[in-house]
Amino acid sequence: MNVHEYQAKGLMRDMGLKVLRGEVAKTVDEAVAAAEKLGGNIWVVKAQIHAGGRGKAGGVKLAKSLDEVRLHADDILGKTLVTHQTGPEGKKVHTLFIEEGCDIEHEYYAGVVLDRATGKVTMMASEEGGVEIEEVAHKTPEKIIKVAIDPAAGFTPFVARKLAYGIGLKTKEEVKEAGQFFKGLYDLYMKYDCSIAEINPLVKTKQGDILALDAKLNFDSNALFRHPEIQELRDPTEESEKELAASEFGAAYIELDGNIGCLVNGAGLAMGTMDIIKLHGGEPANFLDVGGSATKETVQKAFSLILQDENVKAILVNIFGGIMKCDIIAEGVVAAAKELDLTVPLVVRLEGTNVALGKKILNESDLAIIAAEDLADAAKKAVEATKGEA
């Protein structure tokens, strides 16, 4: 789950991290009123979308008068921003964040992620902030300082000093303040079960303050049940109707450009299924993970979601039964096919718990279901079905 910059900064402020004052605006008049409320003579008008690269796409503009605030707000609101993270379709701007200006002396980068190779939370920092960190990592990887946090020791003063000195801070005051910021960012990451906490840029002002000029927080969706306050920050305008519908019955859905609908239990299995479809010359129409504890009703809803895509010419069901039993899936498949009057070819591969019973249910359903022995066979048959060869 993602949140907007202004929401991320609100959480940071609550954790004691320094951020600039700002106000949210939904209209041009609200944007001007926000600038007046903040005071001063310089503001930044920022588009709020769930994607990076807003500045390059024209979604972040500096204003030195209220007239300029109005001009920029009118230009950005309602605009579709296309960045390297939105895809070619872009994202429409519904909300602005009006923030006070500051005197920047230097821009840095700071981030917290889980390094799956080591199994440890890792903090990163770089003296090269304000640019795409991926580019820095590719061209000058030595400029990114990485410190793995020992889960037994947690965040220690050593980690703070290594990061602060690593990005070129020298004075005792700067190192202390940066260390406190890094500690607060780590604490926030752990407290809210984040999947990423990123500040780009983290800035040092001419007054000597270390603060977050931008902020990006992503959260582990599997841990949201522990954080109802984070769930309340969800912005439905940033998600497709199908993604929202899937989340309501506990599934994860992402629409793609292909014509083979996929219904799979498990994110890893879903990725593998899409890969093997492409290997056999096909294109997946979606990523759809119904999870390990789906019910008959869940499967029916998933089928309905897949069939809303007019591009779907065949459906591939790939289930590995563990907690999820194959007979339950089979019952759901049969019920959905009959209720929805399924007309596209349906390829089903079942393996695991109660697989024999599941196959029996499918065979006795009197439906034209194409059975597959393994994943490769299923993918090949699904691709052939889209061409009318099955």
PyMOL commands that set and color helices and strands:
alter all, ss='L'
color gray80, all
select helices_A, chain A and resi 5-14+28-38+66-76+133-139+141-143+157-166+172-191+221-226+228-231+236-238+241-248+267-279+296-307+326-339+355-363+375-386
alter helices_A, ss='H'
color red, helices_A
select strands_A, chain A and resi 22-25+43-47+60-63+80-81+91-92+96-100+104-115+120-126+144-148+194-205+210-212+216-219+252-255+260-264+286-289+314-321+346-352+369-371
alter strands_A, ss='S'
color yellow, strands_A
deselect
rebuild
show_as cartoon
